[in-house]
């Protein structure tokens, strides 16, 4: 006789309660899921941007180059710009029944469930392309029954709202391909350096093949052989499903694929610049906000110029290793806007000793590259003219200060033009004495330098020779201000910020403000661009195919080597030295930084139409006698005369005395006529 199994009332209540909860969940979860995600399903843009987080940095031409906080990089393109064979490659490998199912596959779910139960986990999805879109764009990566149920609910709703073509378009623009690339357009760019519309069948097979494990199968940083094996599998699937012929499949398998150098991939260039931009964003919005923002930040970076600058700094500094030089930095600014086109913070970001420090924004001793600031103060106050005679002789200044010229020579009387263009120290200190430390600091501040402060008691006459510390970025911007005729632009790195919905929330202001008279700026430019005048000391070391104003700087004991200069459109600054302030072996600015500066300037001005400066209305040009600051009478004709610029009202008022030569030519003497 069979014994009946009695179920207690408590057990029955528990069973009914469990069934009730389960039934409630079956009914409630779809409703809750629908209303929770309703706003994210209203448009393709909303679906695509829903999971955007972090910060994506773009170059000035709109291409991604750096990402923070798990940001996604995707460049949305319509399905019409994605080749049919590219679409078919993905469908054949990821969801061959895509056009025939309602958003999910019963067979796939059963197969996946069996495998999950067998292995006691929920790691297998059996997902269709629609389900993958839901998972990629809307849900988190958690793998359990509830999430799977939500996935099915949302997949059905997306299939109801959108056509198969729209779903495929969204999927192909959001799926992750590895190497920081989301979407087929970015994947084509990252792996092959081309647009998706130009992909070949072989490249289609490769990209579709790596989708199941994009990081592991990446042909750039992952297992290339495994990626190629997957490519052959995809091509076989395309053939078996009738998308390509056997001949096309065989030809694609034999095609040699050319992958882009990893150095051009995301987060591979301008790390110091990228971190500087991130720091600005943190200050402006706070870290919590930007980490969740999905911001797309269009920066000022010129990627081609950046790579050339990185190469120039690295290669030239490598040549100076034997002279105890280990590092270098470079900055390129657009003079008309203040935009930072290039920033190289070190020779090698990966160097554990010094690579991470950004030497482009670290204050250093700048040597004689500070002199134009003091000369500008003297021109502004009409204390000197380019023709003023200075003394290059042994001199003991107040406090016993006795500077010496770089070459330890003395030239006697020299004009301001000769002194500045050849970077003579003793005349520069003479000008500094006339200007005074307070006015020199004031001029530095007017020109955008913030690291020196305004306490004149901290400095002496040696300030003109660069004893104060200034960052390369700020000093380069000083020279950019000379280039604009005295209009200061604050250096900017961000052009525009848009949020995840495409709304512009920030746009840069590139307007400058006048801080220096155009007459003073013109005189500085005239002297620094005078190749003939500087040839005495520098020969052709600083000459470039494009006319440029340029100044070198060498800190005491050769601890820093600098060269800065500009054309009307760009300003370039270069530093070479050691982060730990160790002296180099005779590496002056003209020998250490100048070759790098020339390479960068030539590349930066390539293709630009430079219109050199015309004298402002308050600048006059007059003939002078010999090397003095006496005017040549207008009726005189002499080979010894030279032309010089003056701010109107500062020109000499005395003339030379004329005497006749045996040939009858009138020649000026040094004695002025009354």
C-alpha positions in Angstrom: 0.0 0.0 0.0 1.4 3.3 -1.0 2.1 5.9 1.7 0.8 9.3 0.9 3.1 12.2 1.2 1.5 14.8 3.3 2.5 18.5 2.7 2.1 20.7 5.7 0.1 23.9 5.6 3.4 25.9 6.1 5.0 24.2 3.2 2.0 24.8 1.0 2.0 28.5 1.9 5.7 28.7 1.1 5.2 27.0 -2.3 2.3 29.3 -3.2 4.3 32.3 -2.0 7.2 31.3 -4.1 5.0 30.8 -7.1 3.3 34.1 -6.5 6.6 35.9 -6.2 7.9 34.2 -9.4 4.7 35.1 -11.3 4.8 38.6 -10.0 8.4 38.9 -11.2 7.5 37.5 -14.6 4.8 40.2 -14.9 6.5 43.1 -13.1 10.0 42.9 -14.5 9.0 43.6 -18.1 6.8 46.5 -17.0 9.5 47.9 -14.7 12.2 47.4 -17.4 10.1 49.1 -20.0 9.3 52.2 -18.0 12.8 52.4 -16.6 14.4 52.3 -20.0 11.6 54.1 -22.0 13.5 57.4 -22.3 16.6 55.5 -23.5 14.6 53.8 -26.3 13.0 56.9 -27.8 15.7 57.4 -30.4 18.8 55.8 -31.9 20.9 58.6 -30.5 19.5 57.9 -27.0 20.2 54.2 -27.3 23.8 54.7 -28.6 24.7 57.3 -26.0 23.1 55.7 -22.9 26.3 54.1 -21.6 28.7 56.8 -22.6 30.9 57.6 -19.6 34.2 59.2 -18.9 36.0 61.6 -21.1 37.1 61.1 -24.7 39.7 63.6 -26.1 39.6 64.4 -29.7 42.3 66.1 -31.9 41.5 69.4 -33.5 40.3 67.5 -36.6 37.9 65.5 -34.5 39.7 62.2 -34.2 39.9 60.4 -30.8 43.4 60.1 -29.3 43.0 59.7 -25.6 40.3 58.3 -23.2 39.8 58.4 -19.5 37.4 56.7 -17.0 36.4 53.9 -19.4 35.2 56.3 -22.1 33.9 54.9 -25.4 35.2 56.1 -28.7 32.7 55.8 -31.5 32.1 57.6 -34.7 28.5 57.0 -35.9 28.0 56.4 -39.6 24.8 55.4 -41.4 24.3 51.9 -42.7 24.6 53.2 -46.2 28.3 54.0 -45.6 29.0 50.5 -44.3 29.7 48.0 -47.2 27.1 45.3 -47.6 29.8 42.6 -47.3 30.9 44.1 -44.0 27.4 43.8 -42.7 27.2 40.2 -44.0 30.5 39.3 -42.4 29.1 40.2 -39.0 25.8 38.6 -39.6 27.3 35.3 -40.8 29.5 35.0 -37.7 27.4 36.6 -35.0 23.7 36.0 -35.9 23.0 34.2 -39.2 19.2 34.3 -38.6 19.2 38.0 -37.8 16.6 38.9 -40.5 14.3 36.1 -39.5 14.0 36.1 -35.7 11.9 38.5 -33.4 14.9 39.7 -31.4 15.9 36.4 -29.8 16.5 32.8 -30.8 14.7 30.1 -28.9 17.2 27.5 -30.1 20.1 29.7 -29.0 18.5 30.3 -25.6 17.9 26.6 -25.0 21.5 25.7 -26.1 22.9 28.5 -23.8 20.8 27.5 -20.9 21.9 23.9 -21.2 25.6 24.9 -21.2 25.0 27.3 -18.3 23.3 24.6 -16.2 26.0 22.1 -17.1 28.7 24.5 -15.9 26.6 26.0 -13.1 26.9 29.6 -14.4 25.2 32.0 -16.7 28.2 33.0 -18.8 26.8 31.8 -22.1 24.3 34.1 -23.8 23.2 32.6 -27.1 22.6 36.2 -27.9 21.3 37.6 -31.1 22.6 40.9 -32.6 19.6 42.6 -31.0 20.3 41.2 -27.6 23.9 42.2 -27.9 22.9 45.7 -28.8 20.7 45.8 -25.6 23.6 44.4 -23.6 26.1 46.8 -25.1 24.0 49.9 -25.0 21.6 49.6 -22.1 22.3 46.9 -19.5 25.3 46.2 -17.3 27.6 43.3 -17.7 26.1 41.3 -14.8 25.1 37.7 -15.9 22.1 36.3 -14.1 18.6 35.2 -14.8 17.0 38.6 -14.1 19.4 40.5 -16.4 18.8 37.9 -19.1 15.0 38.4 -18.7 15.4 42.1 -19.0 17.6 41.6 -22.1 14.8 39.6 -23.8 12.2 42.2 -22.8 14.2 45.1 -24.3 15.2 43.1 -27.4 11.5 42.6 -28.2 10.8 46.3 -27.6 13.7 47.4 -29.8 12.5 45.0 -32.6 9.0 46.5 -32.3 10.3 50.1 -32.5 13.0 49.8 -35.1 13.6 48.1 -38.4 16.3 45.4 -38.8 18.4 47.8 -40.8 18.3 50.4 -38.0 19.1 47.7 -35.4 22.1 46.5 -37.4 23.2 50.1 -37.9 23.1 50.7 -34.2 24.9 47.5 -33.4 27.7 48.1 -36.0 28.2 51.5 -34.5 28.4 50.4 -30.9 30.0 47.0 -30.7 33.5 46.8 -29.2 36.3 45.8 -31.5 39.2 46.1 -29.1 42.1 48.7 -28.9 39.6 51.3 -27.6 37.5 51.2 -30.7 33.7 51.1 -30.5 31.9 50.7 -33.8 33.0 49.7 -37.3 34.3 53.2 -38.4 36.7 53.5 -35.5 37.7 49.9 -35.8 38.6 50.4 -39.5 40.6 53.5 -38.5 42.4 51.9 -35.6 43.3 48.6 -37.3 43.7 49.6 -40.9 43.9 53.4 -41.0 40.9 53.8 -43.3 37.2 54.5 -43.4 34.8 51.6 -43.1 33.5 52.2 -46.6 36.9 51.2 -47.9 37.3 47.9 -46.1 38.1 44.8 -48.2 36.5 41.4 -47.8 39.6 40.1 -46.0 39.5 43.0 -43.5 35.7 42.4 -43.1 36.5 38.9 -42.1 39.2 39.9 -39.6 37.0 42.5 -37.8 34.0 40.3 -37.6 36.2 37.4 -36.4 37.6 39.3 -33.3 34.1 40.3 -31.9 33.8 37.3 -29.5 37.0 38.3 -27.7 38.2 41.6 -29.1 41.1 42.2 -26.6 42.4 38.6 -26.8 42.0 38.4 -30.5 43.3 41.9 -31.4 45.9 41.5 -34.2 47.8 44.6 -32.8 48.2 43.7 -29.1 46.6 40.3 -28.8 47.0 36.9 -30.4 47.4 37.7 -34.1 47.5 34.1 -35.2 44.3 33.3 -33.4 42.7 36.4 -35.0 43.8 35.2 -38.5 42.3 31.8 -37.8 39.0 33.4 -36.8 39.1 35.4 -40.0 39.3 32.3 -42.1 36.3 30.9 -40.1 34.3 34.0 -40.9 35.2 33.8 -44.6 34.1 30.2 -44.7 30.8 31.1 -43.0 30.3 33.9 -45.6 30.9 31.4 -48.4 28.6 28.8 -46.9 25.8 31.3 -46.5 26.2 32.5 -50.0 27.5 36.0 -49.3 30.7 35.4 -51.3 31.9 32.9 -53.8 34.5 30.2 -53.1 36.9 32.2 -55.2 36.4 35.4 -53.3 36.9 33.5 -50.0 40.1 32.0 -51.2 41.4 35.3 -52.5 40.6 37.0 -49.2 42.4 34.3 -47.2 45.5 35.0 -49.2 45.4 38.8 -49.0 48.2 40.2 -46.8 46.7 42.5 -44.2 48.5 45.7 -43.2 47.8 46.8 -39.7 48.3 50.3 -38.4 51.3 50.9 -36.1 50.3 50.6 -32.5 51.9 54.0 -31.8 48.9 55.7 -33.7 46.3 53.9 -31.5 44.3 55.5 -28.8 46.3 56.7 -25.7 49.5 56.4 -27.7 50.4 60.1 -28.4 50.6 63.3 -26.3 50.1 61.7 -22.8 51.4 64.8 -21.0 49.0 67.1 -23.0 46.1 64.7 -22.3 46.7 64.7 -18.6 46.9 68.5 -18.6 43.5 68.6 -20.3 42.1 66.2 -17.8 43.4 68.3 -14.9 41.6 71.4 -16.4 38.4 69.4 -16.7 38.7 68.3 -13.0 39.1 71.8 -11.9 36.2 73.0 -14.0 33.6 70.2 -13.4 35.0 68.0 -10.6 36.2 64.4 -11.0 32.9 62.7 -10.0 31.1 64.6 -12.8 33.5 64.0 -15.6 34.0 60.3 -14.7 30.3 59.8 -15.5 29.9 62.5 -18.1 30.5 60.9 -21.5 32.1 64.2 -22.5 33.7 64.5 -25.9 36.4 67.1 -25.7 37.7 68.6 -28.9 41.2 69.7 -28.1 43.7 72.0 -29.9 46.1 69.1 -30.6 47.5 68.8 -34.1 48.4 65.0 -34.2 50.7 65.2 -37.2 52.8 68.0 -35.7 52.7 66.2 -32.3 54.3 63.1 -33.7 56.9 65.1 -35.6 57.8 67.0 -32.4 57.9 63.8 -30.3 60.3 62.3 -32.9 62.5 65.4 -33.1 62.8 65.7 -29.3 63.6 62.0 -28.9 66.1 61.7 -31.7 68.1 64.9 -31.0 68.2 64.3 -27.2 69.5 60.8 -27.9 72.5 62.4 -29.7 73.2 64.4 -26.5 73.3 61.5 -24.1 77.1 61.5 -24.2 76.9 65.2 -23.1 74.9 64.2 -20.0 71.6 65.3 -21.4 68.7 63.0 -20.8 65.4 64.8 -21.4 63.7 67.4 -23.6 60.3 69.1 -24.1 58.6 71.2 -26.7 55.6 73.5 -27.2 54.0 74.8 -30.3 51.3 77.6 -30.1 49.1 79.1 -32.7 50.1 82.8 -32.2 46.7 84.1 -33.3 44.6 82.1 -30.9 46.8 80.8 -28.1 45.9 77.2 -29.1 48.4 74.6 -28.0 49.1 72.7 -31.2 51.7 70.5 -29.7 53.1 69.6 -26.2 55.9 67.2 -25.7 56.5 66.8 -21.9 59.5 64.4 -22.1 61.5 62.3 -24.5 59.8 59.1 -23.3 56.6 58.8 -21.3 57.5 55.3 -20.3 60.9 56.2 -18.7 60.5 55.3 -15.0 63.0 57.9 -13.9 61.8 61.1 -15.6 59.2 60.3 -18.3 56.0 61.1 -16.4 56.9 64.6 -15.4 55.7 67.2 -17.8 58.7 69.5 -18.4 56.7 71.7 -20.7 54.8 73.1 -17.7 57.6 72.8 -15.0 59.3 76.1 -14.2 63.0 76.1 -15.0 65.9 78.5 -15.3 65.6 80.0 -18.8 68.9 81.7 -19.3 69.1 84.5 -22.0 65.7 83.6 -23.4 64.4 86.0 -20.7 66.3 89.0 -22.1 63.7 90.1 -24.7 61.3 90.7 -21.8 63.6 93.2 -20.2 64.5 94.8 -23.5 60.8 95.1 -24.2 60.3 97.0 -20.9 63.2 99.3 -21.8 61.7 100.0 -25.3 58.3 100.6 -23.8 59.7 103.2 -21.4 61.8 104.8 -24.2 64.9 104.1 -22.2 66.7 102.6 -25.3 66.3 102.3 -29.0 67.8 99.6 -31.3 70.6 102.1 -32.0 71.5 103.0 -28.4 75.1 102.3 -27.5 75.8 99.9 -24.7 79.1 98.9 -23.1 80.4 95.4 -23.6 83.4 95.8 -21.3 84.4 94.4 -17.9 81.9 95.9 -15.5 81.3 95.6 -11.8 77.6 96.4 -11.1 76.2 97.3 -7.7 76.7 94.5 -5.1 79.9 93.4 -6.9 78.0 91.6 -9.6 80.4 91.0 -12.6 78.7 89.1 -15.5 80.6 87.7 -18.4 79.6 87.0 -22.0 79.2 83.4 -23.1 82.5 83.5 -25.1 84.4 85.5 -22.5 85.1 88.2 -25.0 84.6 92.0 -24.9 83.4 94.0 -27.8 83.5 97.6 -26.5 80.7 99.8 -27.7 77.8 97.8 -29.2 74.3 98.8 -30.3 71.2 97.4 -28.7 70.5 95.5 -31.9 73.9 93.8 -31.8 73.8 93.1 -28.1 70.4 91.4 -28.1 70.7 89.5 -31.4 74.0 88.1 -30.3 72.9 87.5 -26.7 75.6 89.6 -25.0 75.3 89.4 -21.2 77.1 92.6 -20.0 75.0 95.0 -22.1 71.8 93.1 -21.1 72.6 93.7 -17.4 73.2 97.4 -18.2 69.7 97.5 -19.7 68.4 95.7 -16.6 69.9 98.3 -14.3 68.1 101.0 -16.3 64.8 99.2 -16.2 64.9 98.0 -12.6 63.8 94.7 -11.2 60.2 95.8 -10.3 59.5 97.0 -13.9 61.1 93.8 -15.3 58.8 91.7 -13.1 55.8 93.8 -14.1 56.6 93.3 -17.8 56.9 89.5 -17.3 53.5 89.5 -15.5 51.9 91.6 -18.3 53.2 89.0 -20.8 51.6 86.1 -18.9 54.3 84.8 -16.6 52.9 83.8 -13.2 55.8 81.9 -11.6 58.0 84.9 -10.7 55.6 86.8 -8.5 56.0 90.5 -7.8 58.5 90.5 -4.9 61.5 92.4 -6.4 63.6 91.6 -3.3 63.9 88.0 -4.4 65.8 88.9 -7.5 68.7 91.0 -8.6 70.2 92.1 -11.9 70.8 88.5 -12.9 67.1 88.2 -13.6 67.8 89.4 -17.1 70.1 86.4 -17.6 67.3 84.0 -16.6 67.9 83.4 -12.9 64.1 83.2 -12.3 62.2 80.1 -13.2 59.6 80.0 -15.9 57.8 77.1 -17.6 58.4 76.5 -21.2 54.7 76.9 -22.0 54.5 80.4 -20.4 57.7 81.5 -22.0 56.7 80.3 -25.4 53.5 82.3 -25.0 55.6 85.4 -24.3 57.2 85.0 -27.7 53.8 84.3 -29.2 52.7 87.7 -27.8 55.6 89.4 -29.5 54.4 87.6 -32.7 51.0 89.1 -32.4 52.3 92.6 -32.0 51.6 92.7 -28.3 48.3 90.9 -28.0 48.3 88.2 -25.3 46.3 85.0 -25.7 46.0 82.7 -22.7 47.2 79.3 -23.9 44.2 77.0 -24.4 44.0 73.2 -24.9 40.2 72.8 -25.2 38.2 74.1 -28.1 34.8 72.5 -27.4 33.0 70.1 -25.0 29.9 68.2 -25.8 27.9 66.0 -23.5 26.7 62.4 -24.3 23.6 63.8 -26.1 25.6 66.0 -28.4 24.9 69.3 -26.6 27.7 71.8 -26.6 28.4 72.8 -23.0 31.6 74.8 -23.6 33.2 76.7 -26.4 36.6 78.3 -26.2 37.1 82.0 -26.3 40.2 82.8 -28.3 40.1 86.6 -28.1 43.2 88.2 -26.8 44.0 91.4 -25.0 46.6 94.0 -25.8 49.4 94.0 -23.2 52.2 95.6 -25.2 52.4 98.3 -27.8 52.8 97.1 -31.4 55.8 99.4 -31.7 57.7 97.7 -28.9 56.7 94.2 -30.2 57.9 95.2 -33.7 61.3 96.3 -32.4 61.8 93.0 -30.6 60.7 91.0 -33.7 63.0 93.1 -35.9 66.0 92.3 -33.8 65.3 88.6 -33.1 64.7 88.0 -36.8 67.8 89.8 -38.0 69.9 86.9 -39.4 72.7 89.3 -40.5 73.0 90.8 -37.0 73.1 87.5 -35.1 75.5 85.9 -37.5 78.5 87.3 -35.5 77.8 84.9 -32.6 75.6 82.1 -34.0 76.6 81.8 -37.7 73.8 80.0 -39.5 72.9 77.8 -36.5 69.5 79.5 -36.0 68.7 80.2 -39.7 65.6 78.5 -41.1 64.1 78.3 -44.6 61.1 80.3 -43.3 62.1 83.7 -41.8 61.7 83.5 -38.1 62.5 85.5 -34.9 64.5 83.3 -32.5 66.3 83.5 -29.2 68.4 81.0 -27.3 68.9 80.5 -23.6 71.5 78.7 -21.5 71.2 78.4 -17.8 74.2 78.5 -15.4 76.5 75.5 -15.6 74.5 74.3 -18.7 71.7 73.0 -16.6 69.1 74.1 -19.1 69.3 74.6 -22.8 66.5 76.5 -24.6 65.5 77.9 -27.9 62.4 79.9 -28.6 61.1 81.6 -31.7 58.2 82.4 -33.9 56.8 83.3 -37.3 53.6 85.3 -37.6 51.5 82.1 -37.3 53.3 79.8 -34.8 55.5 80.1 -31.8 57.9 77.2 -30.9 59.7 76.6 -27.6 62.2 73.8 -26.9 63.9 72.8 -23.7 66.8 70.2 -23.2 68.2 69.2 -19.8 67.9 66.9 -16.9 64.9 66.7 -14.6 67.2 66.5 -11.5 68.9 69.7 -12.5 72.3 68.0 -13.2 74.6 70.1 -15.5 75.2 69.0 -19.1 78.6 69.1 -20.7 78.6 72.4 -22.6 75.2 72.0 -24.2 74.2 75.6 -24.9 70.8 76.6 -26.3 72.2 77.0 -29.8 73.6 73.4 -29.7 71.1 71.5 -27.6 67.6 72.9 -28.2 68.1 74.8 -31.5 68.3 71.7 -33.8 65.0 70.4 -32.4 63.5 73.9 -32.6 64.4 74.2 -36.3 63.0 70.7 -37.2 59.7 71.5 -35.5 59.4 75.0 -36.9 60.0 73.9 -40.4 57.3 71.2 -40.1 54.9 73.6 -38.3 55.1 76.2 -41.0 55.0 73.8 -44.0 52.2 74.9 -46.3 51.4 78.1 -44.3 51.5 81.4 -46.1 53.4 83.7 -43.8 53.1 87.5 -44.3 56.0 89.1 -42.5 55.5 92.1 -40.4 55.2 95.6 -41.8 56.3 98.5 -39.5 53.4 100.0 -37.4 52.4 103.6 -38.1 54.4 104.9 -35.1 57.6 103.2 -36.3 60.0 105.1 -38.5 63.1 103.9 -40.4 66.1 106.2 -40.6 69.7 106.0 -42.0 72.5 106.0 -39.4 76.2 106.7 -39.5 78.5 103.7 -39.1 77.8 101.8 -35.8 76.7 104.9 -33.8 73.3 106.4 -33.1 73.9 109.5 -35.2 71.6 110.3 -38.2 73.0 110.4 -41.6 72.1 113.7 -43.3 69.5 113.1 -46.0 71.7 114.7 -48.7 74.5 112.2 -48.0 75.3 109.0 -49.9 77.5 106.5 -48.1 78.1 102.8 -48.1 78.7 103.1 -44.3 75.1 104.1 -43.7 72.6 101.6 -42.2 68.9 101.7 -41.7 67.4 101.4 -38.2 63.8 101.4 -36.8 62.7 103.8 -34.0 59.5 104.5 -32.1 58.5 107.9 -33.3 59.9 110.5 -30.9 62.9 108.4 -29.8 65.0 108.8 -33.0 68.4 110.5 -32.7 68.4 114.3 -33.1 72.1 114.7 -34.0 73.6 114.3 -37.4 77.0 113.2 -38.7 79.5 115.8 -40.0 80.2 115.3 -43.7 83.6 115.4 -45.3 84.6 114.9 -48.9 86.8 112.0 -50.1 89.5 112.4 -52.8 86.9 111.0 -55.3 84.4 113.7 -54.3 82.0 111.4 -52.3 80.6 112.9 -49.2 81.5 110.7 -46.2 80.1 111.1 -42.6 82.5 111.4 -39.7 81.6 110.5 -36.1 81.5 114.2 -35.1 78.0 115.4 -35.0 77.0 118.7 -36.6 75.7 121.2 -34.2 
